[in-house]
């Protein structure tokens, strides 16, 4: 009676261990690279500017010059509401 109970338990344990081992010992994915994006000016109908921004949220928000308008990325064909950040060389 003990062996009929232990056979399914051991096979279930073996499958669970195999799944765990597959995820636990696989290498972690590399961090994503920062993407360069041309900023869009919402005050000028979302026109593209010549200012290059990035999507690195650790930097201050991207602007035209030092005190100009904040720049955004396009969220649809007519709206630019996705915040962009200053590009660091």
Beta strands, then each sheet from edge to edge (+ up, - down):
strand 1: 36-41
strand 2: 47-54
strand 3: 71-74
strand 4: 80-83
strand 5: 85-86
sheet 1: 4+ 3- 1+ 2- 5+
end
